[in-house]
Structure formats: structure tokens, C-alpha cells
Amino acid sequence: MEKPFKDRRFIKSLIKYFLQGLFYVVPIGVTIYLIVWLVVKIDGIINLDFPGLGLIAILVGITVIGFLGSHFFVSYLRPLDRAMEKTPLIKLVYTSMKDMMSAFVGKKKQFKTPVLVKMGEGLEIERMGFITKEDLAEMGISIDKAAVYFPFSYGINGQVMIVPKRNITVIHASSSDVMKFIVSGGVTNVEPIIDNNDKTT
């Protein structure tokens, strides 16, 4: 009877090591695959003979445009910007992309206040999100409500909800850590932000 027992233990060990291997391989493999896929796609926009040269040309071009736009072309770009914002159909795409880029890399970053939101009176369910707009008076929404963006787990999309401010609790952690925590389905560790005023002397 010892042999079947040893066989089962051997199989369990194989399964254990296989799962442990997946733990190491999958995150690394998927990350490398996505990076390579992105580099190849971007590199293919400018079809040059040397691999990677197209990507370098695009990165240098975007950097140069950013520099020139910040120092020399601001007055020239404003009429184009206003025209894009007033053109039907184009306005919808242009302003949406402009606002999205501004939220992530602009001077006025929007995803900087992670919060915990109670999803209803008397409910114990709460969701993590980010305040994107506190004053919604321009849409006729009362001042005691705010816009909160809720990212989805294991995805890059999400949804915006208007919630009472009394249901919102600020999370004392970095926005990037909270975003990773939500997208990962709640398995990523979050480092708390220590407020110097909270330290006991």
C-alpha cells in the first residue's frame, strides 16, 4: 500500500511545482509579450528597415513636439485646438481624448484622490474609486454629490457614478497602489501613506 501513497504524493508535488511555475512564468511572460507587442505595433507605424528605429523616431518626434509646443507653438496650436473643439463629431473624440490624457499626464491630474464609497444607505458594500470632479453644478447636480470613477478588476475600463459626498471616505494610500489593487482584483499589496501629523510623539 506504500507505493500508491507515494505515487499520490509525487503527483501532488508535481502539481504544486507546476502551479508555482505558473506563478513565476505567467506575470513575466504576459508582461514581456505585451511590451513586445506594443513595441512592434508602434514601430510598424513608421516602416523603417532597422527594427526599433521607427519606435525611436516616434518617441523623439513626440518629445520634440512637446518641447516646441510648450515654448514656441502655443499661440499657433490654440486656433487649431478651438477649431477641433467646435467641429461636430470631431469634438466628441478630440475633447474626450484630451480630457483623458490630461487626467493621467496633464498638469491637473484627476486620479489623485482614491476613495472608498458606500454603495447605498444601510448597505455594508463599498467600492474603491477615484474622485474626478467634486463640483457638478454646471450639470445641475447638487453640491453634496461628486463624480467618482470606478475602475474594473482585470481590465482597463471602468464607469463613472455620481454619489453623495457623505458616502465617500478618502483612502490614505497612493493613487497608483490603489489602482493596481483594484485592477488586480484586490490581491496587490498597498503601502499606507503615513501622515506626519498622525505620528505620536
C-alpha positions in Angstrom: 0.0 0.0 0.0 3.0 2.3 0.3 3.5 2.6 -3.5 0.1 4.2 -4.3 0.6 6.6 -1.4 4.0 7.6 -2.7 2.5 8.0 -6.2 -0.2 10.3 -4.9 2.4 12.4 -3.0 4.6 12.5 -6.1 1.7 13.7 -8.2 0.7 16.4 -5.6 4.3 17.6 -5.6 4.3 17.8 -9.4 1.1 19.8 -9.4 2.4 22.1 -6.6 5.6 22.8 -8.6 3.6 23.3 -11.8 1.4 25.9 -10.1 4.4 27.6 -8.6 6.0 27.7 -12.0 2.8 29.4 -13.4 3.1 31.9 -10.5 6.6 32.9 -11.8 6.2 32.5 -15.5 2.7 34.0 -16.3 3.3 37.6 -15.0 6.7 37.8 -16.6 5.6 36.2 -19.9 2.5 38.3 -20.2 4.4 41.5 -19.4 7.1 40.7 -21.9 4.5 39.7 -24.5 2.6 43.0 -24.1 5.7 45.1 -24.2 7.0 43.4 -27.4 3.5 43.6 -29.0 3.3 47.3 -28.2 6.8 48.0 -29.4 6.2 46.1 -32.7 2.8 47.9 -33.3 4.3 51.3 -32.6 7.5 50.5 -34.6 5.3 49.5 -37.6 3.7 52.9 -37.8 6.9 54.2 -39.4 8.2 51.4 -41.6 12.0 51.6 -41.5 14.5 48.9 -42.4 16.1 48.7 -39.0 13.9 47.1 -36.2 13.2 49.6 -33.4 14.2 52.6 -35.4 10.6 53.5 -36.1 9.7 53.5 -32.4 12.8 55.7 -31.6 11.7 58.1 -34.3 8.2 58.3 -32.9 9.4 58.8 -29.3 11.9 61.5 -30.4 9.2 63.2 -32.6 6.6 63.3 -29.7 9.3 64.7 -27.4 10.2 67.4 -29.9 6.6 68.3 -30.5 6.1 68.6 -26.7 9.1 70.9 -26.4 8.2 73.1 -29.3 4.5 73.2 -28.3 5.5 74.3 -24.8 7.8 77.1 -25.8 7.1 78.2 -29.4 3.9 76.9 -30.9 1.4 77.6 -28.2 -0.2 80.5 -30.0 -0.3 78.6 -33.2 -1.9 75.5 -31.6 -4.7 77.3 -29.8 -6.7 78.1 -33.0 -6.4 74.5 -34.1 -7.5 73.4 -30.6 -10.5 75.7 -30.6 -11.5 74.6 -34.1 -11.3 70.9 -33.1 -13.4 71.6 -30.0 -16.2 73.3 -32.1 -16.3 70.8 -35.0 -19.3 68.3 -34.7 -18.3 64.6 -34.3 -14.6 65.5 -34.1 -15.3 67.5 -31.0 -16.6 64.4 -29.2 -13.5 62.3 -29.9 -11.0 65.1 -29.5 -12.2 66.5 -26.2 -12.7 63.1 -24.7 -9.1 62.1 -25.6 -7.8 65.4 -24.5 -9.5 65.2 -21.1 -8.4 61.6 -20.6 -4.7 62.5 -21.4 -5.0 65.5 -19.1 -6.3 63.3 -16.3 -3.2 61.0 -16.5 -0.3 63.1 -17.7 -1.6 66.7 -17.7 -0.9 69.4 -15.1 -4.2 68.8 -13.4 -4.2 65.1 -12.8 -7.6 63.7 -11.9 -6.9 60.3 -10.5 -5.1 61.6 -7.4 -7.7 61.1 -4.7 -8.5 57.4 -4.1 -11.7 56.9 -2.1 -14.0 54.3 -0.6 -17.7 54.7 -1.4 -20.6 53.2 0.4 -23.0 51.9 -2.3 -26.2 52.8 -0.5 -27.8 53.7 2.8 -27.9 50.7 5.1 -25.6 48.7 2.9 -22.3 47.3 4.0 -21.0 47.1 0.5 -18.3 49.6 -0.5 -16.3 50.2 -3.7 -12.9 51.7 -4.4 -12.6 54.6 -6.9 -11.2 58.0 -7.6 -12.9 61.4 -7.3 -12.7 63.0 -10.7 -15.0 66.1 -10.1 -16.3 67.5 -6.9 -18.3 70.4 -8.3 -21.1 69.3 -10.6 -23.1 72.5 -10.6 -22.6 73.0 -14.3 -24.8 69.9 -14.9 -27.4 70.9 -12.4 -26.3 68.4 -9.8 -26.4 69.4 -6.2 -23.2 70.4 -4.4 -23.4 67.5 -1.9 -22.6 65.0 -4.7 -19.4 64.2 -6.6 -18.3 62.2 -9.6 -16.3 59.1 -8.8 -14.6 56.8 -11.3 -14.7 53.1 -10.5 -12.1 51.0 -12.5 -12.9 47.4 -13.2 -10.8 44.5 -12.0 -8.7 42.7 -14.6 -9.5 45.3 -17.2 -8.6 48.8 -18.4 -12.2 50.1 -18.4 -14.5 51.4 -15.7 -17.5 53.5 -15.0 -18.4 56.9 -13.6 -21.1 57.2 -10.9 -22.5 60.3 -9.1 -22.6 59.6 -5.4 -23.4 61.5 -2.2 -20.2 63.0 -0.7 -21.3 61.7 2.7 -20.7 58.2 1.3 -17.1 58.9 0.3 -14.1 58.2 2.5 -10.6 59.2 1.4 -8.1 56.3 1.3 -4.7 57.0 2.7 -2.7 55.3 0.0 -1.1 56.3 -3.3 -3.3 56.5 -6.3 -1.1 54.1 -8.2 -1.2 51.5 -5.5 -5.0 51.7 -5.2 -5.4 51.5 -9.0 -3.2 48.3 -9.0 -5.2 46.9 -6.1 -8.5 47.4 -8.0 -7.2 46.1 -11.4 -5.6 43.1 -9.8 -8.8 42.1 -8.1 -7.6 43.0 -4.7 -4.5 40.8 -4.5 -1.9 43.5 -4.7 -0.3 44.9 -1.5 -1.0 48.6 -0.8 1.6 50.7 1.1 -0.1 53.1 3.5 0.8 56.8 3.4 2.0 57.9 6.8 0.9 61.4 7.7 3.5 63.2 9.8 0.6 64.8 11.8 -0.6 61.4 12.8 2.7 60.3 14.4 2.7 60.1 18.1 5.5 61.9 19.9 
